[in-house]
Amino acid sequence: MAGSEASTITDVTPPAGATVRPFRALHFDPRRVPIGDAIAPPFDVISGAERAALAARSPYNMVHLILPRRGDEPHVHELLCAWRESGVLVLDDEPAYYWLEERYLAPDGTRHTRTGFIGLVGIEPYERSVVLPHERTREGPVQGRLELLRATRAHLSPIFGVYHDPQGRAEDALVRHRDPEPMLEATAGDGTASTLWRVRSGHEAVADVLAASTVLVADGHHRYETALRYWRERGGGDQPAAYLPVHLASADDGLVIYPTHRIVAGVADDVAAGLDGALRDQGLDVHEVADPVAALDAVGGRAALAVVRDGRPALLAVDGDGTDAALAQDRLLGPVLGLDPAAVARTDRITYSHRADEAAAHATGDRIAILLRAPTIAQVERAALQGRTLPQKSTYFYPKTPDGFVMYDLDSCG
C-alpha cells in the first residue's frame, strides 16, 4: 500500500510564528572519521544488539554518546570533550543552515529522495500552537534524555519537523546558496544515502517562510520535551538553550507518511469469529473483500481498516472522518479486543509492520492483522491544533534522520 502524500490544511488557520536561525554546527571531521561509521539511528529505535554492533563499528560512533549505560552520563561528557580536544569533532567557523538530501528505498519498495535542512528552531510551549505535537510522551525517556542533556550541555540529535512552504521559497533560497561542494556524505545501515551541504547565506528568506508557518514534530517528541524542560531549568528567555536543532522538511514538497499495521496475538476463536458483528454493532459499514489493500485504497477520505485472519476473506470496516489508526483503537482494539491506549502502550500482544503483505502473512493461529492507511499531514496537524494526540504508531516518517551529521553545542566543554 502506498504511503499517503502530504496535503495542506485548508479548514484550520493555525497561529503562525516559528523562529528559525542558522548555527555553528559541531560535527565530525571527515578527514579523521568515516562519517558512515560515525552515524547512528535515533536512540529510541536502537536495540541492545544494534547498540553493540554500532559501538564495535567505530570508537567514534554516535551510539557512545546518545545511548550511554544508565549512570554513565558524566563519562559521556568527558568523551564528548575528548573528541573535541583531539579534533575528531570540530565547530564550524560561522553560522549556517545544513541542506540535507536523502535517497532511500521506501517500505513499499519504491525509491524516493527527501530534501530538507537542519537549523535551530525556537522552543515554544505547546499551548502557543506554534510547535505542534501529535504523540504522547512517557516520563522515563524524557528523564533519561534530560539527564544526558544536563551532563553534556549539547543537543546531540536533531528532531524531525514539518513546515509549510507552498511556494517553495525556503528551498529555493537554500539550494541557490548552498556551498558548491558537499560537507558530508554517508550511507546508513538501512541503505539511505545522505549528502549534506552548508548554506552560509540566504538565511533571511528561510526565516521569513518559517515565521509564517507552524512546525509539526514528526519524530522526536521526547527530545523536544527534554529541550523545553532544560530551557525552563536554565531560566527561560532568549539564550542558547532556547533553541534546538531540527531537521525540517516541507509538507508541500511530496513528503510521504507510511502506514503502520498492527498484528494482534491472543485473539480467541469466538472473538475472531464475531469481529464482523462487533464492528457492525458499532455502526460501521463492514464488507468481506478479496484484496484488503486495494479495498482500503479505494475508500477515499473516510476512516477505514481491514482485518485479515488466517486465510479467510478479509473484512473492510469503514466509518466517517478521522484517521484509520484512531478508528482501529476506538472501535476494535479497545472495545472488542480489550486493549485500551494504556494497555496498547505496555502490551506484548501487538507487533507492528510497515508492509501490508508482511502483516497479513503473520495473521495465523490466534493472530489477526489490522491493516491501515497512513494519515495525511493535514490530519495530523488538525489533531494537534485541536489539542488531540493520535494513537501510538499512527505515523511513520521514513527514513529516520541519523544522529552524527551535526550537533548543537550550548557550552559542552566551556
C-alpha positions as CSV (number, residue, x, y, z in Angstrom):
1,M,0.0,0.0,0.0
2,A,1.5,3.4,-1.0
3,G,2.2,6.0,1.7
4,S,-0.1,9.0,2.0
5,E,1.0,12.1,0.3
6,A,1.2,15.3,2.4
7,S,-1.5,17.9,2.0
8,T,-2.0,21.3,3.3
9,I,-4.7,22.2,5.9
10,T,-7.4,24.3,4.4
11,D,-10.1,24.3,7.1
12,V,-7.9,25.3,10.1
13,T,-6.0,28.6,10.3
14,P,-3.3,28.0,12.9
15,P,-1.3,30.7,14.7
16,A,1.9,31.3,12.9
17,G,5.4,32.3,14.1
18,A,8.0,29.6,14.2
19,T,11.5,31.1,14.8
20,V,14.4,29.5,12.9
21,R,18.0,30.5,12.8
22,P,21.4,29.2,11.4
23,F,24.0,27.9,13.8
24,R,27.6,26.9,14.1
25,A,27.4,23.1,14.0
26,L,29.6,20.7,15.9
27,H,30.4,17.8,13.6
28,F,32.8,15.0,12.8
29,D,35.9,15.9,10.8
30,P,35.5,13.6,7.7
31,R,39.3,13.5,7.4
32,R,39.5,11.9,10.8
33,V,36.4,9.7,10.9
34,P,34.4,8.0,8.1
35,I,31.0,9.5,8.5
36,G,29.2,6.3,7.6
37,D,31.0,4.7,10.6
38,A,30.0,7.5,13.0
39,I,26.3,8.0,12.3
40,A,23.6,6.0,14.2
41,P,19.8,5.8,14.3
42,P,18.0,7.8,17.0
43,F,18.3,6.3,20.5
44,D,14.8,5.1,20.7
45,V,15.0,2.7,17.8
46,I,18.3,1.0,18.7
47,S,18.1,-2.5,20.2
48,G,20.7,-3.9,22.5
49,A,22.2,-6.0,19.7
50,E,22.3,-3.0,17.4
51,R,23.9,-0.8,20.0
52,A,26.7,-3.4,20.4
53,A,27.2,-3.6,16.7
54,L,27.3,0.2,16.3
55,A,29.7,0.5,19.2
56,A,32.0,-2.1,17.7
57,R,31.9,-0.4,14.3
58,S,33.9,2.6,15.5
59,P,35.1,4.2,18.8
60,Y,33.6,7.4,17.4
61,N,30.1,6.1,16.6
62,M,27.4,8.3,18.0
63,V,25.9,5.5,20.0
64,H,28.7,6.0,22.5
65,L,27.2,9.5,23.2
66,I,23.4,9.1,22.6
67,L,22.9,5.8,24.3
68,P,25.1,5.5,27.4
69,R,24.5,3.0,30.1
70,R,22.4,4.3,33.0
71,G,24.6,6.4,35.2
72,D,27.3,6.9,32.6
73,E,26.3,10.4,31.6
74,P,29.3,12.1,33.2
75,H,31.5,9.8,31.2
76,V,29.7,10.8,28.0
77,H,30.6,14.5,28.8
78,E,34.2,13.5,29.2
79,L,34.1,11.6,25.9
80,L,32.5,14.4,24.1
81,C,35.1,16.9,25.3
82,A,37.9,14.4,24.5
83,W,36.7,14.1,20.9
84,R,36.6,17.9,20.7
85,E,40.1,18.3,22.1
86,S,41.5,15.7,19.7
87,G,39.9,17.3,16.7
88,V,37.6,14.4,15.9
89,L,34.8,16.9,16.5
90,V,35.1,20.4,15.1
91,L,33.0,23.5,15.4
92,D,32.1,25.4,12.2
93,D,33.5,28.9,11.9
94,E,30.3,30.7,11.0
95,P,26.5,30.1,11.3
96,A,24.9,28.1,8.6
97,Y,21.9,26.1,7.7
98,Y,22.6,22.5,6.6
99,W,20.8,21.3,3.5
100,L,20.2,17.5,3.5
101,E,19.3,15.2,0.7
102,E,18.4,11.6,1.5
103,R,17.9,8.9,-1.2
104,Y,16.2,5.9,0.1
105,L,14.2,2.7,-0.6
106,A,10.8,3.1,1.0
107,P,9.0,0.4,3.0
108,D,6.7,-0.1,0.0
109,G,9.6,-0.9,-2.3
110,T,9.7,2.5,-4.2
111,R,12.7,4.8,-4.4
112,H,12.4,8.4,-3.2
113,T,14.6,11.5,-2.4
114,R,13.7,13.5,0.7
115,T,15.1,17.0,1.0
116,G,15.2,19.4,3.9
117,F,17.5,21.4,6.1
118,I,18.8,21.4,9.7
119,G,18.5,24.6,11.6
120,L,17.7,25.8,15.1
121,V,14.1,26.2,16.0
122,G,12.9,28.4,18.9
123,I,11.4,26.3,21.7
124,E,7.8,27.1,22.3
125,P,5.4,25.8,24.9
126,Y,2.8,23.6,23.2
127,E,-0.1,25.8,24.3
128,R,1.1,28.5,21.9
129,S,0.3,26.2,18.9
130,V,3.5,27.1,17.1
131,V,5.3,23.8,17.6
132,L,2.7,21.0,17.3
133,P,3.0,17.6,18.9
134,H,0.9,14.6,17.8
135,E,2.1,11.9,20.2
136,R,2.1,11.4,24.0
137,T,5.5,11.3,25.7
138,R,6.5,9.0,28.5
139,E,8.3,10.2,31.6
140,G,11.1,7.6,31.5
141,P,12.6,8.5,28.1
142,V,12.2,12.3,28.8
143,Q,14.0,12.0,32.1
144,G,16.8,9.9,30.5
145,R,17.3,12.5,27.8
146,L,17.2,15.3,30.3
147,E,20.0,13.8,32.4
148,L,22.1,13.4,29.3
149,L,21.5,17.0,28.2
150,R,22.3,18.3,31.7
151,A,25.6,16.4,31.6
152,T,26.7,17.1,28.0
153,R,25.2,20.6,27.6
154,A,24.8,19.8,23.9
155,H,22.0,18.7,21.7
156,L,23.4,15.6,20.1
157,S,20.4,14.7,18.0
158,P,18.2,16.8,15.7
159,I,14.5,16.0,15.9
160,F,12.4,15.9,12.7
161,G,9.9,18.6,11.9
162,V,7.5,19.6,9.1
163,Y,6.8,23.1,8.0
164,H,4.7,24.7,5.2
165,D,6.2,26.4,2.2
166,P,3.7,26.2,-0.7
167,Q,5.7,28.5,-3.0
168,G,9.0,26.7,-2.2
169,R,10.7,29.9,-1.3
170,A,12.9,28.5,1.5
171,E,14.0,25.5,-0.5
172,D,14.9,27.8,-3.5
173,A,17.0,30.0,-1.2
174,L,18.7,27.1,0.4
175,V,19.6,25.3,-2.8
176,R,20.8,28.5,-4.5
177,H,23.0,29.5,-1.6
178,R,24.4,26.1,-0.6
179,D,28.2,25.5,-1.0
180,P,29.3,24.1,-4.3
181,E,30.8,21.0,-2.6
182,P,29.1,18.8,0.0
183,M,30.2,19.0,3.5
184,L,29.5,15.3,4.4
185,E,28.3,12.2,2.7
186,A,27.3,8.9,4.2
187,T,25.3,5.7,3.8
188,A,23.3,4.5,6.8
189,G,22.7,0.9,7.7
190,D,19.3,0.8,6.1
191,G,20.9,1.9,2.8
192,T,19.8,5.5,2.9
193,A,22.4,7.6,1.1
194,S,22.7,11.2,2.5
195,T,24.5,14.3,1.3
196,L,24.8,17.4,3.5
197,W,25.8,20.9,2.3
198,R,26.5,24.1,4.3
199,V,24.3,27.1,3.5
200,R,26.1,30.2,4.6
201,S,23.8,32.9,3.1
202,G,20.3,33.5,2.0
203,H,19.1,33.0,5.6
204,E,16.5,35.8,5.6
205,A,14.2,34.1,3.1
206,V,14.2,30.9,5.2
207,A,13.4,32.8,8.4
208,D,10.5,34.6,6.7
209,V,9.0,31.4,5.5
210,L,9.1,29.8,8.9
211,A,7.8,32.9,10.6
212,A,4.5,32.2,8.7
213,S,4.4,28.5,9.5
214,T,3.9,26.1,12.4
215,V,6.4,23.3,12.9
216,L,4.8,19.8,13.4
217,V,7.0,17.5,15.5
218,A,7.1,14.5,13.2
219,D,9.7,12.5,15.1
220,G,11.4,13.3,18.4
221,H,8.7,14.2,20.9
222,H,10.7,13.1,23.9
223,R,13.7,15.1,22.8
224,Y,11.5,18.2,22.2
225,E,10.0,17.9,25.7
226,T,13.5,17.4,27.1
227,A,14.7,20.7,25.4
228,L,11.6,22.5,26.7
229,R,12.3,21.4,30.3
230,Y,16.0,22.2,30.1
231,W,15.3,25.7,28.7
232,R,13.0,26.3,31.7
233,E,15.5,24.9,34.1
234,R,18.1,27.5,32.8
235,G,15.7,30.4,33.4
236,G,13.9,30.6,30.1
237,G,14.2,33.7,27.9
238,D,16.4,34.3,24.8
239,Q,19.5,32.2,25.5
240,P,21.3,29.4,23.6
241,A,19.1,26.8,25.3
242,A,16.0,28.5,23.9
243,Y,16.7,26.6,20.6
244,L,17.2,23.1,19.5
245,P,18.3,21.6,16.2
246,V,15.5,20.4,13.9
247,H,15.7,18.6,10.5
248,L,12.9,20.5,8.7
249,A,11.1,19.1,5.6
250,S,8.4,20.9,3.7
251,A,4.9,19.4,3.8
252,D,4.4,20.8,0.3
253,D,7.3,19.0,-1.3
254,G,6.0,15.5,-1.7
255,L,6.7,14.4,1.9
256,V,5.3,10.9,2.5
257,I,4.0,9.2,5.6
258,Y,4.0,5.4,5.6
259,P,1.4,3.2,7.3
260,T,2.0,1.1,10.4
261,H,-0.1,-2.1,10.5
262,R,-0.9,-4.0,13.7
263,I,-0.6,-7.7,14.3
264,V,-2.6,-8.7,17.4
265,A,-1.9,-12.1,19.2
266,G,-4.1,-13.9,21.7
267,V,-7.4,-13.3,19.9
268,A,-9.8,-16.1,21.0
269,D,-11.6,-18.1,18.3
270,D,-15.1,-16.8,19.3
271,V,-13.8,-13.2,19.3
272,A,-12.3,-13.6,15.9
273,A,-15.4,-15.2,14.5
274,G,-17.5,-12.4,15.8
275,L,-15.4,-9.5,14.6
276,D,-17.8,-8.5,11.7
277,G,-20.8,-8.5,14.1
278,A,-18.9,-6.5,16.7
279,L,-17.9,-3.9,14.2
280,R,-21.4,-3.7,12.7
281,D,-22.9,-3.3,16.1
282,Q,-20.9,0.0,16.4
283,G,-22.4,1.4,13.3
284,L,-19.5,0.6,10.9
285,D,-20.1,-0.3,7.3
286,V,-18.5,-3.8,7.1
287,H,-17.8,-5.9,3.9
288,E,-15.8,-9.0,3.0
289,V,-13.2,-8.2,0.4
290,A,-10.7,-10.3,-1.6
291,D,-8.0,-7.7,-1.7
292,P,-7.8,-5.6,1.5
293,V,-5.1,-3.3,0.3
294,A,-6.9,-2.3,-2.8
295,A,-10.2,-2.0,-0.9
296,L,-8.5,0.4,1.6
297,D,-7.0,2.5,-1.2
298,A,-10.4,2.8,-2.8
299,V,-12.2,4.1,0.3
300,G,-11.3,7.7,-0.2
301,G,-11.4,10.2,2.6
302,R,-13.3,8.2,5.2
303,A,-11.6,6.3,8.0
304,A,-11.2,2.6,7.4
305,L,-9.4,-0.5,8.5
306,A,-9.1,-4.1,7.1
307,V,-8.9,-7.2,9.3
308,V,-7.1,-10.2,8.0
309,R,-7.4,-13.6,9.7
310,D,-5.8,-16.9,8.8
311,G,-6.7,-17.1,5.1
312,R,-10.4,-16.2,5.5
313,P,-11.9,-13.3,3.5
314,A,-10.7,-10.0,4.9
315,L,-13.1,-7.6,6.5
316,L,-13.2,-4.0,5.4
317,A,-14.8,-1.6,8.0
318,V,-15.5,2.0,7.1
319,D,-16.5,4.9,9.3
320,G,-16.8,8.7,8.9
321,D,-14.0,11.2,9.3
322,G,-10.8,10.6,11.2
323,T,-7.7,8.6,10.9
324,D,-7.5,4.8,10.4
325,A,-5.4,4.4,13.5
326,A,-7.9,6.2,15.7
327,L,-10.7,4.0,14.2
328,A,-8.7,0.9,14.9
329,Q,-8.1,2.0,18.5
330,D,-11.6,3.3,19.3
331,R,-13.7,0.7,17.6
332,L,-11.6,-2.5,17.5
333,L,-8.6,-2.6,19.8
334,G,-10.3,-1.1,22.8
335,P,-14.0,-2.2,22.9
336,V,-13.6,-5.6,21.1
337,L,-10.1,-6.8,21.9
338,G,-9.8,-5.2,25.4
339,L,-6.7,-3.1,24.6
340,D,-7.2,0.5,25.6
341,P,-4.5,3.0,24.9
342,A,-2.7,2.3,28.2
343,A,-2.8,-1.4,27.5
344,V,-1.5,-0.9,24.0
345,A,1.5,1.1,25.3
346,R,2.6,-1.8,27.5
347,T,1.3,-5.0,25.9
348,D,3.4,-7.6,24.1
349,R,0.4,-8.9,22.3
350,I,0.8,-6.3,19.5
351,T,3.6,-6.2,17.0
352,Y,3.9,-3.8,14.1
353,S,4.8,-3.9,10.4
354,H,5.2,-1.3,7.7
355,R,4.3,-3.8,4.9
356,A,0.8,-4.9,4.5
357,D,1.8,-8.3,2.9
358,E,4.1,-9.0,5.8
359,A,1.4,-8.1,8.4
360,A,-1.1,-10.3,6.6
361,A,1.3,-13.2,6.5
362,H,1.5,-13.2,10.3
363,A,-2.3,-13.4,10.7
364,T,-2.2,-17.1,11.6
365,G,-3.4,-19.1,14.6
366,D,-4.6,-16.7,17.3
367,R,-3.3,-13.6,15.5
368,I,-5.2,-11.1,13.3
369,A,-3.7,-8.3,11.2
370,I,-5.2,-4.9,11.2
371,L,-4.2,-3.1,8.0
372,L,-4.4,0.7,7.9
373,R,-3.5,3.6,5.7
374,A,-1.2,6.4,6.9
375,P,-2.8,9.7,7.9
376,T,-2.1,12.8,5.9
377,I,-0.1,15.7,7.2
378,A,-3.4,17.7,7.3
379,Q,-5.0,15.1,9.6
380,V,-2.0,15.1,12.0
381,E,-1.9,18.9,12.1
382,R,-5.6,19.2,12.6
383,A,-5.5,16.8,15.6
384,A,-2.5,18.7,17.1
385,L,-4.2,22.1,16.7
386,Q,-7.3,20.7,18.4
387,G,-5.2,19.5,21.3
388,R,-5.6,15.8,20.5
389,T,-2.9,13.2,20.2
390,L,-3.1,10.3,17.8
391,P,-2.8,6.7,18.8
392,Q,0.6,5.1,19.3
393,K,2.4,4.5,16.0
394,S,-0.1,6.4,13.9
395,T,2.7,8.0,11.8
396,Y,5.8,6.6,10.2
397,F,8.1,9.2,8.7
398,Y,10.9,7.3,6.9
399,P,13.8,7.4,6.8
400,K,14.8,8.3,10.4
401,T,17.3,11.2,10.4
402,P,20.6,9.8,11.6
403,D,22.5,11.2,14.5
404,G,26.0,12.3,13.8
405,F,25.7,14.8,10.9
406,V,25.5,17.9,13.0
407,M,25.2,18.7,16.8
408,Y,24.3,21.9,18.6
409,D,26.7,22.9,21.3
410,L,25.5,25.0,24.2
411,D,28.6,25.1,26.4
412,S,29.6,21.5,26.5
413,C,33.2,21.9,27.3
414,G,33.3,25.6,28.4
